[in-house]
Amino acid sequence: MLASVSAKGFIFIMRYETPDPLHPALLPGLIAAEDGLARLDERAARHAVAEGFRERGQFFDAAAALWVAGELVHVEDLVLHDSHMDARAPSHELTIAHAVLRARRRLDLAEPGWALSLSGLNALRGEQGAVPANGGRSEAPDHPPDREEAGEAAVDGEDNPLANEFAELDAAMARSQQLLDFHAGSLAEAASPLSAERMAPERTAEPTGQLGLLFDEDWDEAARLDAWRGVLAAADQLPACLGAAVLFDAWERIEPLRRQHWLGSLLVGAYLRCRGKVASHVLGFNTGLKTIRHERRRSKDRSARLNAFLEAMAVTADLGLKELDRLSLSRTQMEMRIKDRRSNSNLPGLIDLVLSRPIVSTAMIARHLGVTPRGALNLVRELGVREITGRGRYRGWGVI
């Protein structure tokens, strides 16, 4: 069932027709997607560079999610922003890409079916009181929280060392507002009863909910999410890839979240992981979706859209297999360079770092390995990692 909410809050229900998995128009794309994802999952689960493949895929998919939305975010800026080493002030698009990256990491650490549950969706959309993905267990963060993470710790359910300070600031602001309201009411009452009566409605008419400039009050996200979750039962009766395509198509048509529309592509990977089709990692669906033309992704014909989404899964699988081959070859070449090195050398740690990030900087290497910036440059030169930025400052190296 699909639902659409009008501006006056009325919900119109229409039936979502389940596609035939044996339809001649869908069968070739379905077979290609099923076969490609099966091969990718088998190799990614047992490959020597599987950990680096998953970590790098998080960054590439987050940047691709913004590309699909019509925004450009450089992967190197996202890596530096994630390491709190920005070369410049982060843009609004970069902040959104970092939110996508954090959401992907949260899905990767959570149980396979958590993201599709009501509590999981509420947590991902920032609903207060949602159950955290780790079942309520607090985990110490591996790096100090930035301002953005500190402001969202209440909705993410993570341990926030600034929670007490924010609570004290909120309490002080509430006390100040009460004091100002009291004095305003006293002055108005002393001036004239008419003035007091005129000010009373203004204080009570102040909105207590979310700001209308940022949130559309007529856009019922809860009802739209319930309508989208109603498609899960029909998707479970289909093959995994076709069910994921149906869920993504329903997400695009219903549009449950106005400010987090990118979450739908992440839920595709979570659904495939829940079905056991791609159990080794959360599929980077956006990396394949960005190769599909906009006219096909937004076609009025549902069969054309489903074929486009199935092709995006097949392309994602093909790109993933090529990435595994590229990382495996690079690892072999770098290990040949350190074959006769001493046992306490920092070069093996540098290899793991280079394979786990699309780009590494001098400061990242120095902090990760515990060496000086000069020592980091020496390690990079000995390992022979290719420089990919070509800049005098904020130089970066990586595997291409």
Buried (B, 14 or more C-beta within 10 A) or exposed (E): BBBBBEEEEEEEEEEBEBBEBEEEBBBEBBBBBBEBBBBBBEBBEEBEBBEBBBBBBBBBBBBBBBBBBEBEBBBBBBBBBBBEBBBEEBBEBBEBBBBBBBBBBBBBEBBBEBBBBBBBBBBBBBBEEBBBBBEEEEEEEEEEBBEEBBBBBBBBBBEBEBEEEBEEEEEEEEEEEEEEEEEBBEEBBEEEEEEBEEBEEEEEEEEEEEEEEEEEEEBBBEBBBBBBBBBBEBBEEBBBBBBBBBBBBBBBBBBBBEBBBBBBBBBBBBBBBBBEBBEBBBBBBBBBBBEBEEEBBEBEEBEBBBBBBBBBBBBBBBBBBEBBEBBBEBBEEBEEBBEEEEEEEBBBBBBBBBBBBBBBBBBBBBBBBEBEEEBBBEBBEBBEBEEBBEEEEBBBBBBE
